[in-house]
Amino acid sequence: MLFGLPIPWAGLVGPFLFLLAIFSFAFLFWRAGEYEYIETELLFDILIIWAIGALVFARLFDFVFNFASYGWSLPRLIFFNVYGGFDAWGALFGAFFSGFLFLRKKKIFFSVFDLAAAPAVFGLFIYSLGNLMRGGFEAIGYFAVFCVLKRLEVHKRHKGFFACFAVVSTAAVSLIFYRPDIFDFRLLRPVGFLILCLAFWYILAKRSVKRDFKNILGFLLLVVFGARRVLTNVGEADKFARDIILFPFYFGKVLLFFVRLIAREIYLGTLGMVKAIRGYK
């Protein structure tokens, strides 16, 4: 089905997009690795390790989260040519796990995953184009994340920043475009990745738990004292009522600001990507 219309070659779209996503990721990651002067032999080894881990765990995740289709049958798990199905979140977990085992003793561990962040999101965008043809709009969100990532790359960040940003953003996009009419426990995949990566991101940012706790406590105290003033002071109550009436206007201004900011980042990111492609040619 293409936008609700039957087409004879629809069965070929999924495999084609899957292969195109893999090659797009591999090409972009290879180019990024060469730009950072990572040895080509190491880049090749990393891609092979990631491919094996991603394929194995993508199959396992699909087997576990779509158990009704497999009937917990091991032959159906093994013969994927007959019972096809690969889970994108499983592929992400498998790539990270296999990469962790391979790179855990190397100093470039976080650098490699940061380099893979934007290519992985772009590959996800390519693969999700199949959902766009069926009326899903996750691809638009993934492309926006990719463009923002490319813009953020021009500034130096702490280790693991781009990898965490990519996972958290793609998980958020998946949750935003998740269809409530097909809710099931498979929703645990993006939710789990979102929570774990936010925690991991917080640790890598080397934030002070004590300082952040004090800031949150101070904010809560300000809210409490502000509410008390509203309840005991007529002038503050009038101001609060006026703010409630004007809330849609304030919210619209803030929303417009963020829309413009994101649109600007997407535009500049796309422009940078086009310039990079032209320069490569």
C-alpha positions as CSV (number, residue, x, y, z in Angstrom):
1,M,0.0,0.0,0.0
2,L,1.3,3.5,-0.9
3,F,-0.7,6.2,0.8
4,G,-3.6,3.8,1.0
5,L,-3.3,2.7,-2.6
6,P,-2.3,-0.9,-3.6
7,I,0.9,-1.2,-5.6
8,P,2.3,-4.5,-7.1
9,W,5.8,-4.0,-5.8
10,A,4.9,-3.1,-2.2
11,G,6.5,-6.3,-0.9
12,L,9.9,-5.1,-2.1
13,V,9.8,-1.7,-0.4
14,G,10.7,-3.0,3.1
15,P,13.8,-5.0,2.1
16,F,15.0,-2.3,-0.2
17,L,14.8,0.4,2.4
18,F,16.4,-1.9,5.0
19,L,19.4,-2.5,2.7
20,L,19.5,1.2,1.8
21,A,19.5,2.2,5.4
22,I,22.4,-0.1,6.2
23,F,24.5,1.1,3.3
24,S,23.7,4.8,4.1
25,F,24.8,4.3,7.7
26,A,28.0,2.4,6.7
27,F,28.9,5.1,4.2
28,L,28.3,8.1,6.5
29,F,30.0,6.4,9.4
30,W,33.0,5.5,7.3
31,R,33.3,9.0,6.0
32,A,33.1,10.4,9.6
33,G,35.7,8.0,10.8
34,E,38.1,8.9,8.0
35,Y,37.6,12.5,8.8
36,E,38.6,11.8,12.4
37,Y,41.7,9.8,11.2
38,I,40.5,6.5,12.6
39,E,42.3,3.5,11.0
40,T,40.4,2.0,8.2
41,E,41.1,-1.6,9.5
42,L,39.5,-0.6,12.8
43,L,36.5,1.0,11.1
44,F,35.9,-2.1,9.0
45,D,36.1,-4.3,12.1
46,I,33.7,-2.1,14.0
47,L,31.2,-2.2,11.2
48,I,31.4,-6.0,11.0
49,I,31.0,-6.4,14.8
50,W,28.0,-4.0,14.8
51,A,26.4,-5.8,11.9
52,I,26.6,-9.2,13.6
53,G,25.3,-7.8,16.9
54,A,22.6,-5.8,15.3
55,L,21.3,-8.7,13.2
56,V,21.3,-11.2,16.1
57,F,19.6,-9.0,18.6
58,A,17.2,-7.5,16.1
59,R,16.0,-11.0,15.4
60,L,15.8,-11.9,19.2
61,F,13.9,-8.7,20.0
62,D,11.4,-9.4,17.2
63,F,11.0,-13.0,18.5
64,V,10.4,-11.8,22.1
65,F,8.1,-8.9,21.4
66,N,6.2,-10.6,18.6
67,F,5.9,-14.0,20.3
68,A,2.4,-14.5,19.0
69,S,3.7,-14.6,15.4
70,Y,6.5,-17.1,16.3
71,G,4.6,-19.2,18.9
72,W,7.9,-19.4,20.8
73,S,9.1,-21.8,18.1
74,L,12.9,-21.9,17.8
75,P,12.8,-23.1,14.1
76,R,10.8,-20.0,13.3
77,L,13.4,-17.9,15.1
78,I,16.2,-19.5,13.1
79,F,14.7,-19.5,9.6
80,F,14.2,-15.8,9.1
81,N,13.9,-16.3,5.3
82,V,10.5,-17.9,6.0
83,Y,9.5,-16.0,9.2
84,G,11.0,-12.6,8.5
85,G,11.1,-9.9,11.0
86,F,13.8,-7.6,12.6
87,D,13.3,-5.1,15.4
88,A,15.0,-1.7,15.1
89,W,15.4,-1.3,18.9
90,G,16.9,-4.8,19.0
91,A,19.4,-3.8,16.3
92,L,20.3,-0.7,18.3
93,F,20.8,-2.7,21.5
94,G,22.8,-5.4,19.6
95,A,25.1,-2.8,18.0
96,F,25.8,-1.1,21.3
97,F,26.3,-4.4,23.2
98,S,28.7,-5.9,20.6
99,G,30.5,-2.5,20.2
100,F,30.9,-2.3,24.0
101,L,32.5,-5.7,24.1
102,F,34.8,-4.9,21.2
103,L,35.8,-1.4,22.2
104,R,35.6,-1.4,26.0
105,K,39.4,-1.4,26.4
106,K,40.0,1.2,23.7
107,K,40.3,5.0,24.3
108,I,38.0,5.8,21.4
109,F,35.0,4.0,22.8
110,F,32.7,7.0,23.2
111,S,34.2,8.8,20.1
112,V,33.1,5.9,17.9
113,F,29.6,5.9,19.2
114,D,29.3,9.7,18.9
115,L,30.5,9.4,15.3
116,A,27.8,6.8,14.7
117,A,25.0,8.9,16.1
118,A,24.0,11.0,13.1
119,P,24.6,8.1,10.5
120,A,22.4,5.8,12.6
121,V,19.6,8.3,12.8
122,F,19.8,8.9,9.1
123,G,19.6,5.1,8.5
124,L,16.6,5.0,10.7
125,F,15.1,7.8,8.7
126,I,15.6,5.9,5.5
127,Y,14.1,2.7,6.9
128,S,11.1,4.5,8.4
129,L,10.2,5.9,4.9
130,G,8.2,2.7,4.6
131,N,6.0,3.8,7.4
132,L,5.6,7.2,5.8
133,M,4.2,5.5,2.7
134,R,1.6,3.8,5.0
135,G,0.6,7.0,6.7
136,G,3.1,7.1,9.5
137,F,5.2,10.3,10.0
138,E,8.0,9.1,12.2
139,A,10.4,9.6,9.2
140,I,9.9,13.4,9.4
141,G,10.8,13.4,13.1
142,Y,13.9,11.3,12.5
143,F,15.1,13.6,9.7
144,A,14.6,16.6,12.0
145,V,16.7,14.8,14.7
146,F,19.4,14.1,12.1
147,C,19.6,17.7,11.0
148,V,19.8,19.0,14.5
149,L,22.6,16.5,15.3
150,K,24.6,17.7,12.3
151,R,24.3,21.3,13.5
152,L,25.3,20.3,17.1
153,E,28.4,18.5,15.8
154,V,30.1,21.9,15.0
155,H,30.5,22.4,18.8
156,K,32.6,20.3,21.1
157,R,30.5,18.4,23.7
158,H,31.3,16.0,26.5
159,K,31.9,12.3,25.6
160,G,28.8,10.4,24.8
161,F,26.7,13.5,24.2
162,F,25.8,12.8,20.6
163,A,25.1,9.1,21.1
164,C,22.8,9.9,24.1
165,F,21.1,12.7,22.3
166,A,20.4,10.5,19.2
167,V,18.9,7.7,21.3
168,V,16.8,10.0,23.5
169,S,15.5,12.0,20.6
170,T,14.6,9.0,18.4
171,A,12.9,7.3,21.4
172,A,10.9,10.5,22.0
173,V,9.9,10.7,18.3
174,S,8.8,7.0,18.5
175,L,6.7,7.8,21.5
176,I,5.2,10.9,20.0
177,F,4.1,9.1,16.8
178,Y,3.1,5.9,18.6
179,R,-0.5,4.9,17.7
180,P,-2.6,4.6,20.9
181,D,-5.0,2.1,19.2
182,I,-2.3,-0.5,19.0
183,F,-0.9,0.0,22.5
184,D,0.9,-3.1,23.9
185,F,3.9,-3.9,25.9
186,R,6.2,-3.3,22.9
187,L,6.0,0.3,24.0
188,L,8.5,-0.7,26.7
189,R,11.3,-0.6,24.1
190,P,11.4,3.1,23.4
191,V,10.5,3.9,27.0
192,G,13.3,1.7,28.4
193,F,15.9,3.3,26.0
194,L,14.6,6.8,26.9
195,I,15.0,6.3,30.7
196,L,18.3,4.4,30.5
197,C,19.9,6.9,28.1
198,L,18.7,9.9,30.1
199,A,20.3,8.4,33.2
200,F,23.5,7.5,31.3
201,W,23.5,11.0,29.8
202,Y,23.3,12.6,33.2
203,I,26.2,10.5,34.5
204,L,28.4,11.3,31.4
205,A,27.6,15.0,31.8
206,K,29.2,14.8,35.3
207,R,26.4,16.7,36.9
208,S,26.4,17.1,40.7
209,V,23.5,15.3,42.3
210,K,23.8,17.4,45.4
211,R,23.8,20.7,43.5
212,D,20.9,19.6,41.2
213,F,18.9,18.5,44.3
214,K,19.4,21.9,45.9
215,N,18.3,23.6,42.7
216,I,15.1,21.5,42.5
217,L,14.4,22.0,46.2
218,G,14.9,25.8,45.8
219,F,12.5,25.8,42.8
220,L,9.8,23.9,44.7
221,L,10.2,26.4,47.6
222,L,9.7,29.3,45.2
223,V,6.6,27.7,43.8
224,V,5.2,27.1,47.4
225,F,5.9,30.7,48.5
226,G,4.5,32.1,45.2
227,A,1.3,30.1,45.6
228,R,1.0,31.4,49.2
229,R,1.4,35.0,48.0
230,V,-1.3,34.5,45.4
231,L,-3.7,33.2,48.0
232,T,-3.1,36.0,50.5
233,N,-2.5,39.0,48.3
234,V,-5.3,40.5,46.1
235,G,-2.8,42.2,43.7
236,E,-0.9,38.9,43.2
237,A,-4.2,37.1,42.7
238,D,-5.3,39.6,40.0
239,K,-1.9,39.2,38.3
240,F,-2.2,35.4,38.4
241,A,-5.7,35.6,36.9
242,R,-4.4,37.8,34.1
243,D,-1.6,35.4,33.4
244,I,-4.0,32.5,33.1
245,I,-6.1,34.4,30.6
246,L,-3.0,35.3,28.6
247,F,-1.5,31.8,28.9
248,P,-2.4,30.7,25.3
249,F,-0.7,33.8,24.0
250,Y,2.5,33.2,26.0
251,F,2.5,29.6,25.1
252,G,2.1,30.4,21.4
253,K,5.1,32.8,21.6
254,V,7.3,30.1,23.3
255,L,6.1,27.5,20.8
256,L,6.8,29.8,17.9
257,F,10.3,30.5,19.2
258,F,11.1,26.8,19.4
259,V,9.6,26.0,16.0
260,R,11.8,28.8,14.5
261,L,14.8,27.5,16.4
262,I,14.3,23.9,15.2
263,A,13.5,25.0,11.7
264,R,16.7,27.1,11.6
265,E,18.8,24.1,12.8
266,I,17.2,21.8,10.3
267,Y,17.8,24.3,7.5
268,L,21.4,24.9,8.4
269,G,22.0,21.2,9.0
270,T,20.5,20.3,5.6
271,L,22.6,23.1,4.0
272,G,25.8,21.7,5.6
273,M,24.9,18.2,4.5
274,V,24.5,19.4,0.9
275,K,27.8,21.3,1.0
276,A,29.5,18.2,2.4
277,I,28.1,16.0,-0.4
278,R,29.2,18.6,-3.1
279,G,32.6,18.8,-1.5
280,Y,32.9,15.0,-1.5
281,K,32.0,14.9,-5.2
